Amino acid sequence: MKINRRRQALGASLLALATHALATQAHAAGGAYAVDNAAIGNPGDCQVESWVAAGSSGHVIGVTQPACVVNLGVPVEFTTTLQGVRLDGVSSTLIGLRGKFILLPMGDVAVALTAGTFLDARHGESATLVNVPVTIKLRDDFRLNLNGGWLYDTVENTSHVTWGGGFEWDFQPQWTLIGEVYGQTGARNDPRAQVGLRFAPTKTIDLDLIYGHDIIGDGSASWVTAGLTVRFPH
């Protein structure tokens, strides 16, 4: 039972992080959303994303992750992560590093690649992930994001295929409606879903309020998430 709870805590944390975008555009998905988009900022751009999610089951997740874009021949976005999770009385602290770069620049279709490693600092387990986000721009104010990837963890020495799909609709100036479904093979209670509103009072700040159902595969719990992104353009 203890191993199962540790597996749940680590798996839940990784799913919350596996495909998050860290783009600098005011209306990029990013933040506490799980489905990534195929966008990053310009070299020298930095930002800090933070959010807290609370489930009706009593579970809590807190995340902060700074990111910067550097030029390594091509722009690469590096993200460091610190995440705390408490599930079923079991606490975990994850630290991580991942990189993201664009394979096909944004037009009507864009493709990116993300890879990263995360370590459970309390229990010593780790996980490695790869994700390929695809963004399809249907209109200037409406975009679809599709994700496919792979995740391996050392708790049970298993690999999983990860997947997701979502949309971003800029229905008013400064306001975006974002929805998504996502999950992974070998996990119960899939698919998982979130929908929320993003308010961008300035070009450097995003505020998110999100409702989710079973966002970490813990059963039928409902979740409410509040998030803040602050950008520091070069």
C-alpha positions as a Markdown table, in Angstrom:
| # | Residue | x | y | z |
|---|---|---|---|---|
| 1 | Met | 0.0 | 0.0 | 0.0 |
| 2 | Lys | 2.8 | 2.4 | 0.8 |
| 3 | Ile | 4.5 | 1.8 | -2.5 |
| 4 | Asn | 1.1 | 2.3 | -4.3 |
| 5 | Arg | 0.6 | 5.6 | -2.6 |
| 6 | Arg | 4.2 | 6.7 | -3.4 |
| 7 | Arg | 3.5 | 5.7 | -7.0 |
| 8 | Gln | 0.3 | 7.7 | -7.1 |
| 9 | Ala | 2.0 | 10.8 | -5.6 |
| 10 | Leu | 4.9 | 10.6 | -8.1 |
| 11 | Gly | 2.7 | 9.7 | -11.1 |
| 12 | Ala | 0.3 | 12.5 | -10.2 |
| 13 | Ser | 3.1 | 15.1 | -10.0 |
| 14 | Leu | 4.6 | 14.0 | -13.3 |
| 15 | Leu | 1.2 | 14.2 | -15.1 |
| 16 | Ala | 0.8 | 17.7 | -13.8 |
| 17 | Leu | 4.1 | 18.6 | -15.3 |
| 18 | Ala | 4.6 | 16.4 | -18.3 |
| 19 | Thr | 3.2 | 18.6 | -21.0 |
| 20 | His | 3.0 | 22.1 | -19.6 |
| 21 | Ala | 3.9 | 24.8 | -22.0 |
| 22 | Leu | 6.1 | 27.7 | -21.0 |
| 23 | Ala | 5.6 | 30.1 | -23.9 |
| 24 | Thr | 5.9 | 33.8 | -23.5 |
| 25 | Gln | 2.9 | 34.8 | -25.6 |
| 26 | Ala | 0.1 | 36.3 | -23.6 |
| 27 | His | -2.4 | 33.7 | -24.9 |
| 28 | Ala | -0.3 | 30.5 | -24.8 |
| 29 | Ala | -1.7 | 27.6 | -22.9 |
| 30 | Gly | 1.0 | 27.0 | -20.3 |
| 31 | Gly | 0.5 | 27.6 | -16.6 |
| 32 | Ala | -1.4 | 24.8 | -14.8 |
| 33 | Tyr | -2.7 | 23.3 | -18.1 |
| 34 | Ala | -1.4 | 19.9 | -19.0 |
| 35 | Val | -1.6 | 20.1 | -22.8 |
| 36 | Asp | 1.4 | 21.9 | -24.2 |
| 37 | Asn | 1.6 | 24.1 | -27.3 |
| 38 | Ala | 4.3 | 24.4 | -29.9 |
| 39 | Ala | 5.6 | 27.8 | -29.0 |
| 40 | Ile | 8.5 | 29.3 | -27.0 |
| 41 | Gly | 9.7 | 32.9 | -26.5 |
| 42 | Asn | 12.7 | 34.8 | -27.9 |
| 43 | Pro | 16.3 | 34.2 | -26.6 |
| 44 | Gly | 16.7 | 36.2 | -23.4 |
| 45 | Asp | 13.0 | 36.0 | -22.4 |
| 46 | Cys | 12.3 | 34.6 | -18.9 |
| 47 | Gln | 9.2 | 34.0 | -16.8 |
| 48 | Val | 8.0 | 32.4 | -13.6 |
| 49 | Glu | 4.8 | 30.3 | -13.4 |
| 50 | Ser | 3.2 | 29.4 | -10.1 |
| 51 | Trp | -0.1 | 27.7 | -9.3 |
| 52 | Val | -1.9 | 25.9 | -6.5 |
| 53 | Ala | -4.5 | 23.1 | -7.1 |
| 54 | Ala | -6.9 | 21.7 | -4.5 |
| 55 | Gly | -9.0 | 18.6 | -5.0 |
| 56 | Ser | -12.4 | 17.8 | -3.3 |
| 57 | Ser | -10.6 | 14.6 | -2.0 |
| 58 | Gly | -8.3 | 16.8 | 0.1 |
| 59 | His | -5.3 | 16.5 | -2.2 |
| 60 | Val | -3.2 | 19.5 | -2.8 |
| 61 | Ile | -0.5 | 20.4 | -5.5 |
| 62 | Gly | 1.7 | 23.5 | -5.4 |
| 63 | Val | 4.1 | 24.4 | -8.2 |
| 64 | Thr | 6.6 | 27.1 | -9.1 |
| 65 | Gln | 8.8 | 27.0 | -12.1 |
| 66 | Pro | 11.1 | 29.6 | -13.6 |
| 67 | Ala | 12.0 | 29.4 | -17.3 |
| 68 | Cys | 14.4 | 31.2 | -19.7 |
| 69 | Val | 15.0 | 30.9 | -23.4 |
| 70 | Val | 18.7 | 30.7 | -24.5 |
| 71 | Asn | 20.3 | 30.5 | -28.0 |
| 72 | Leu | 22.1 | 27.3 | -28.5 |
| 73 | Gly | 22.2 | 27.7 | -32.3 |
| 74 | Val | 18.4 | 27.4 | -32.1 |
| 75 | Pro | 16.3 | 28.9 | -29.3 |
| 76 | Val | 15.9 | 26.4 | -26.4 |
| 77 | Glu | 13.6 | 27.0 | -23.4 |
| 78 | Phe | 14.9 | 25.6 | -20.1 |
| 79 | Thr | 12.5 | 25.1 | -17.2 |
| 80 | Thr | 13.4 | 24.3 | -13.6 |
| 81 | Thr | 10.6 | 23.0 | -11.4 |
| 82 | Leu | 9.8 | 22.7 | -7.7 |
| 83 | Gln | 6.5 | 20.9 | -6.9 |
| 84 | Gly | 5.0 | 19.8 | -3.7 |
| 85 | Val | 2.2 | 17.2 | -3.6 |
| 86 | Arg | 0.1 | 15.7 | -0.8 |
| 87 | Leu | -2.1 | 12.7 | -1.7 |
| 88 | Asp | -3.7 | 10.3 | 0.7 |
| 89 | Gly | -1.5 | 11.6 | 3.5 |
| 90 | Val | 1.7 | 11.0 | 1.5 |
| 91 | Ser | 3.8 | 14.0 | 0.7 |
| 92 | Ser | 6.3 | 14.2 | -2.2 |
| 93 | Thr | 8.6 | 17.0 | -3.4 |
| 94 | Leu | 9.7 | 17.0 | -7.0 |
| 95 | Ile | 12.5 | 18.9 | -8.6 |
| 96 | Gly | 13.0 | 18.8 | -12.4 |
| 97 | Leu | 14.7 | 20.2 | -15.5 |
| 98 | Arg | 13.4 | 20.1 | -19.0 |
| 99 | Gly | 14.1 | 21.7 | -22.4 |
| 100 | Lys | 11.9 | 22.6 | -25.3 |
| 101 | Phe | 12.7 | 23.7 | -28.9 |
| 102 | Ile | 10.7 | 24.2 | -32.1 |
| 103 | Leu | 10.9 | 21.7 | -34.9 |
| 104 | Leu | 8.5 | 23.5 | -37.2 |
| 105 | Pro | 8.0 | 27.2 | -36.7 |
| 106 | Met | 4.5 | 28.6 | -36.1 |
| 107 | Gly | 2.4 | 29.1 | -39.2 |
| 108 | Asp | -0.9 | 27.4 | -39.6 |
| 109 | Val | 0.8 | 24.3 | -38.0 |
| 110 | Ala | 3.8 | 24.2 | -35.6 |
| 111 | Val | 5.6 | 21.3 | -34.0 |
| 112 | Ala | 7.9 | 21.3 | -30.9 |
| 113 | Leu | 9.8 | 18.8 | -28.8 |
| 114 | Thr | 10.1 | 18.7 | -25.0 |
| 115 | Ala | 12.3 | 16.4 | -22.9 |
| 116 | Gly | 12.9 | 16.4 | -19.2 |
| 117 | Thr | 13.8 | 14.5 | -16.0 |
| 118 | Phe | 12.2 | 14.8 | -12.6 |
| 119 | Leu | 13.4 | 13.5 | -9.2 |
| 120 | Asp | 11.2 | 12.8 | -6.1 |
| 121 | Ala | 13.5 | 14.4 | -3.5 |
| 122 | Arg | 11.8 | 12.6 | -0.6 |
| 123 | His | 11.7 | 9.0 | -1.9 |
| 124 | Gly | 14.5 | 9.0 | -4.5 |
| 125 | Glu | 12.4 | 7.8 | -7.5 |
| 126 | Ser | 12.7 | 9.6 | -10.8 |
| 127 | Ala | 11.0 | 9.9 | -14.1 |
| 128 | Thr | 11.9 | 10.8 | -17.7 |
| 129 | Leu | 9.6 | 12.2 | -20.3 |
| 130 | Val | 9.4 | 13.2 | -24.0 |
| 131 | Asn | 6.5 | 15.1 | -25.5 |
| 132 | Val | 5.7 | 16.3 | -29.0 |
| 133 | Pro | 3.2 | 19.2 | -29.0 |
| 134 | Val | 1.5 | 20.2 | -32.3 |
| 135 | Thr | -0.4 | 23.5 | -32.6 |
| 136 | Ile | -2.9 | 24.1 | -35.4 |
| 137 | Lys | -4.1 | 27.7 | -35.9 |
| 138 | Leu | -7.7 | 27.6 | -37.3 |
| 139 | Arg | -8.2 | 31.3 | -36.9 |
| 140 | Asp | -6.2 | 34.2 | -35.4 |
| 141 | Asp | -8.3 | 33.8 | -32.2 |
| 142 | Phe | -8.6 | 30.0 | -32.1 |
| 143 | Arg | -5.9 | 27.3 | -31.8 |
| 144 | Leu | -5.9 | 23.5 | -31.3 |
| 145 | Asn | -3.1 | 21.8 | -29.4 |
| 146 | Leu | -2.4 | 18.0 | -29.8 |
| 147 | Asn | 0.2 | 16.1 | -27.7 |
| 148 | Gly | 1.8 | 12.7 | -27.9 |
| 149 | Gly | 4.7 | 11.5 | -25.7 |
| 150 | Trp | 6.4 | 8.9 | -23.5 |
| 151 | Leu | 7.0 | 8.7 | -19.8 |
| 152 | Tyr | 9.1 | 6.3 | -17.8 |
| 153 | Asp | 9.3 | 6.1 | -14.0 |
| 154 | Thr | 11.5 | 4.1 | -11.7 |
| 155 | Val | 8.8 | 3.4 | -9.0 |
| 156 | Glu | 7.5 | 0.5 | -11.0 |
| 157 | Asn | 10.0 | 0.6 | -13.8 |
| 158 | Thr | 7.2 | 1.1 | -16.4 |
| 159 | Ser | 6.8 | 3.2 | -19.5 |
| 160 | His | 3.6 | 5.0 | -20.6 |
| 161 | Val | 2.4 | 6.7 | -23.7 |
| 162 | Thr | 1.0 | 10.1 | -22.8 |
| 163 | Trp | -1.6 | 12.0 | -24.9 |
| 164 | Gly | -3.7 | 15.2 | -24.8 |
| 165 | Gly | -5.7 | 17.6 | -26.8 |
| 166 | Gly | -7.0 | 21.1 | -26.1 |
| 167 | Phe | -8.1 | 24.4 | -27.5 |
| 168 | Glu | -7.4 | 28.1 | -26.8 |
| 169 | Trp | -10.1 | 30.7 | -27.8 |
| 170 | Asp | -9.3 | 34.4 | -27.4 |
| 171 | Phe | -13.0 | 35.4 | -27.2 |
| 172 | Gln | -12.4 | 38.9 | -25.9 |
| 173 | Pro | -9.3 | 41.2 | -25.6 |
| 174 | Gln | -7.3 | 40.0 | -22.6 |
| 175 | Trp | -9.6 | 37.0 | -22.1 |
| 176 | Thr | -9.0 | 33.4 | -23.2 |
| 177 | Leu | -11.1 | 30.3 | -22.7 |
| 178 | Ile | -8.9 | 27.1 | -22.5 |
| 179 | Gly | -10.1 | 23.5 | -22.4 |
| 180 | Glu | -8.3 | 20.2 | -22.6 |
| 181 | Val | -8.5 | 16.4 | -22.1 |
| 182 | Tyr | -5.4 | 14.2 | -21.5 |
| 183 | Gly | -4.1 | 11.0 | -20.0 |
| 184 | Gln | -1.7 | 8.1 | -20.2 |
| 185 | Thr | -1.7 | 4.4 | -21.0 |
| 186 | Gly | -1.8 | 2.0 | -18.1 |
| 187 | Ala | -3.5 | 4.6 | -15.8 |
| 188 | Arg | -7.0 | 4.4 | -14.3 |
| 189 | Asn | -9.7 | 7.0 | -14.6 |
| 190 | Asp | -8.7 | 8.4 | -18.0 |
| 191 | Pro | -9.5 | 10.7 | -19.7 |
| 192 | Arg | -8.9 | 13.7 | -17.4 |
| 193 | Ala | -10.2 | 17.2 | -18.2 |
| 194 | Gln | -9.8 | 20.8 | -17.3 |
| 195 | Val | -11.5 | 24.1 | -18.5 |
| 196 | Gly | -10.7 | 27.6 | -17.4 |
| 197 | Leu | -10.4 | 31.3 | -18.0 |
| 198 | Arg | -7.3 | 33.3 | -18.4 |
| 199 | Phe | -7.1 | 37.0 | -17.9 |
| 200 | Ala | -4.1 | 39.0 | -19.1 |
| 201 | Pro | -4.3 | 42.5 | -17.6 |
| 202 | Thr | -0.9 | 43.3 | -19.2 |
| 203 | Lys | 1.4 | 41.7 | -21.7 |
| 204 | Thr | 3.6 | 40.4 | -18.9 |
| 205 | Ile | 0.9 | 38.9 | -16.5 |
| 206 | Asp | -1.5 | 36.0 | -16.8 |
| 207 | Leu | -4.1 | 35.1 | -14.2 |
| 208 | Asp | -5.8 | 31.6 | -14.4 |
| 209 | Leu | -8.8 | 30.1 | -12.7 |
| 210 | Ile | -9.4 | 26.5 | -13.7 |
| 211 | Tyr | -11.9 | 23.7 | -12.9 |
| 212 | Gly | -10.8 | 20.2 | -13.5 |
| 213 | His | -12.2 | 16.7 | -13.1 |
| 214 | Asp | -9.9 | 13.9 | -12.0 |
| 215 | Ile | -6.9 | 15.8 | -13.2 |
| 216 | Ile | -4.4 | 13.4 | -11.6 |
| 217 | Gly | -6.3 | 10.1 | -12.0 |
| 218 | Asp | -7.2 | 9.9 | -8.3 |
| 219 | Gly | -10.8 | 9.0 | -8.8 |
| 220 | Ser | -13.8 | 11.2 | -9.3 |
| 221 | Ala | -12.4 | 14.3 | -7.5 |
| 222 | Ser | -13.1 | 17.8 | -8.7 |
| 223 | Trp | -10.2 | 20.3 | -8.7 |
| 224 | Val | -9.9 | 24.1 | -8.5 |
| 225 | Thr | -6.7 | 25.7 | -9.6 |
| 226 | Ala | -5.5 | 29.3 | -9.3 |
| 227 | Gly | -2.4 | 30.3 | -11.3 |
| 228 | Leu | -0.1 | 33.3 | -11.9 |
| 229 | Thr | 2.5 | 33.8 | -14.7 |
| 230 | Val | 4.9 | 36.8 | -14.7 |
| 231 | Arg | 7.0 | 37.3 | -17.8 |
| 232 | Phe | 10.3 | 39.2 | -18.1 |
| 233 | Pro | 10.8 | 39.9 | -21.9 |
| 234 | His | 14.3 | 40.5 | -23.1 |
